[in-house]
Amino acid sequence: MGTPRQVIAPEMIAARVAELGKRIGADYSGRELVLVGMLKGATVFLADLLRTIPGAVRFELVNVMHQTEPRGAIIELTYATHVHLEGAHALILKDICHSGVTENYLLTHLALQTPASLEVAALINRPLLRRVALEPKYVVFNDVPPGRLVGYGMEYEGRWGNLPDINTLEGV
């Protein structure tokens, strides 16, 4: 099943998420802000980031399933909460921004609700894997070693999401 090897310590994650929260708080000061967390990997990131942003901030949860089949990609969107974004500034939170396909789909779909702005914030950005022209507005970590990441809400086969740090899973 693999062995986790720490690549980012919990203290570093907390410090960088707090920095990002202050920046987002300054950027959206006095405006209605909604964080839209993508289940399930971004839930820990959402919870920690939410607590670092000053002022009144709403949050919503969505589940976007992305599968590739012989006929092409299939994307399914499910709302875990009632997402209402009209006139609000919305940030889609993603654990790892890989190809950008799922984020692009969600951006397109949520734009139909006419938010004042709609951007992506990623815990981890992996632009070398990008298949669509998408760059997150906010990124916590850019320099993460390649490999399967686990911990801090990110799971592999239903395990390791409870780890407080970010790890590569060796032997997978």
N, C-alpha and C positions, 0 to 999 in steps of 0.2 A: 504493500500500500504506500510505501515511500516514507521518508524521514524528513521532517521539516528542519530547515537550516535558516536561522534568523538573518535577514538582510536589513531590516529597519526596526530599531528598538521602540518600545511603547513610548518612551519619553520624547523621542524625536518625532513620532507621529503626533503626539499631543501638542508639542510646540509648533509644528508646522500647520496643524489644523487650526490652532488658536490664531496664528498669524493670518491665515486665510480668512477666518471669521472677522477679524478686525478690518481687513481690507474690504471684504464684502459689505460689512456694516457701514464703512465710510462711503463706498460706491453707491449704496442704495439708501443712504440716510434720508429719512422723511418720506420714503416711498413704500408702497405696499409690496412686500417681498414674499414669494412663495417658493419653498424648496420642494422639488419633486424628486423623491428618492426612487431609484429603480431597484426593485426587489430582485434578489434578496441580498446581493452582495454589497449594496450601498447603505444598508440599514445602520450599521455601526458608525460609518462616516457621517450619515445624516444626523444621528443622535448627538455625536460629539460636535459637529459643526454648528448645529442649531443652537447649542448652549453657549457658543462663543460669539454669536452675532447679537449686538445690542438692539433693543427695541422689539416691537411686535413683529414676529415672523410666523407665517403659517407654513405647514408642511403637508404634503400629500404623498401617497405611495402608488406606484404603478408597477405592473409586472409585464415585461416584454419578453416573449419567447421567440427565439430566432433559430430556425432549423434550415439546413440546406439539404435539398432533395434533388434527385435527377432532373426534375422539371424546373428547378430554381429555388430561390430562397422563399421561405414561408415565415411571416412575422405575425404574431398574435399579440394583441394588446389587451390587458385586463386592468381595470381600475380597482385598486384595493380600497380607495377612499373616493369621496365625491370631489373630483378635480374641477375647480372653477377658477379660471385664470384671466377672464376678461378684464382688461385694464391694469392688471397687476404685472409686476416684474417677476419673471420665473427663471429659476435656475434648476436644470435637470442635473441630478447628482448621480454619478456613475462610479463604480469601484475601479474598473480598468477600462480606459478608452483604447480599444484595439483597432478594429477595422473601421469603426465609425458608422457601420451600416445600421445598427440598432438605434444609436443615438440620432442619426439622420431621420429614420422613420418616426421616432418619437417627436423630434423637432417639427417635422412636417405635420404630423397629426395634431399636436398641441397648438400650433400656429393658427389652426382653424378657430380657436377660442379667442382670438385677437388679444393676446397679452400685450402690455406696453413694451416689453422686451422678453426675449427668450434666449437663454445661453446654456452652455454645458460647463459643469465643474466636475473634474475628475480627480479621484484620489491618486491614481497612477495613469500617466500618459505614455502610450507606446506608439509614437507616430510612425515608426518603421513598418508597422503592420497595417497602416491605414489603407482602405480601399476606396474611400470617398473623401472629397475635400471638406474636411471638418477639423477645426482646431478648437479645443476647449478654451473658454475664456479664462478659467481658473484651473490651476493644476497644483496639487500638493507635492507630488514627486514625479520627476522626469527621468531620473537616473536610477532605475531599478534593474538589477541583473535579469537576463532572459530566463525563461523557465516558468513552470507552473507556480503561481503564487497562491498562498493560503494564509489564513489568519486575518484578524481585524474584520471579520464578517465574510471573508472570501473562503468558500469551501471547495473541497474536491471530494466527489462522491459522498456528499453529506457529512464530511468530517473536516476538522481543523479550523472551522470558522470561529471557534471560541478562543483561539489564541490571541493574546493581547498585542502581539507584534506582527510584522509582515515577514513571511518566510518563503523561500523557494522549496518546493517539494522534490527532494532528490530520490532517484530511483523510480520515477514515473515516466 
